[in-house]
Amino acid sequence: MKGKVAGMEYVFCDTGAELRETYAYLDRLEKYLGEPIVRLNSGKPFEYWLDVNSGYLPSPRARWCTKVMKIVPFENYVGDDIVHSYIGIRADENREGYVSTKTSIIPKYPFKEDGIRKADVMRILEKSGLGIPEYYQWRSRSGCYFCFFQQKNEWVGLLENHPDLFERSKKFEKVEPSQGKYFTWVAGRTLDHIEENKESIKEKAEAARAAKLARAKPSTLFELFGTAPVEVDDDPGDGCVVCHV
Ligand code: SF4
């Protein structure tokens, strides 16, 4: 295969818990780029790392998952080479993303530097023929199926699109008040609760989406009718850019 950008190497850190839609998009991306995407992993499944962390589920405040399943495999792969790491944070986002403590890994922010915003990214993907990932029909980011950065409505999306993965996510939760254990993916809520309340969660998300679109004054039909989901008000955070395609 002949690549589109000379000297560029593409790497994906696979936790083993990614969505099938993500793998499908990586395959499409490989074809488009004309280069293989190197798949890295930590050599151990999530269950192993959960045990190492005494059953404490990762959360926005304790993101051990990103470190052991994404950052360490990437840094090991890079070794001591001097590399430029291209980070896909857009000009309309106010965050830094993963910046390695290794001085040999130099962060680059091409979208920020060129003033590329969300609607521009959507246009680029549409124009290139690559399109947007299938998971955008129900989720605003890639990442692990159980990612705690999901909004409640995205958990409902997981339930409806991948009921087996929703059930698997439930099994990681531990609620044992007598032992002071309340390990859940969503702060203060179990996935059983999300399932029981799925219709009201969907209604609330739809109302928030409509209100946000009304405020957004879209300038193109794609922005108005594009399928990328609008983030709504129970968003638990910015997610981690190293995790998301
Ligand atoms: S996608 Fe979410 S759960 Fe997976 S490693 Fe990243 S932050 Fe952790």
Boltz pocket constraint, residues with backbone or C-beta under 6 A from the ligand:
constraints:
  - pocket:
      binder: B
      contacts: [[A, 15], [A, 58], [A, 63], [A, 65], [A, 66], [A, 69], [A, 70], [A, 142], [A, 143], [A, 144], [A, 146], [A, 147], [A, 148], [A, 149], [A, 240], [A, 243]]
      max_distance: 6.0
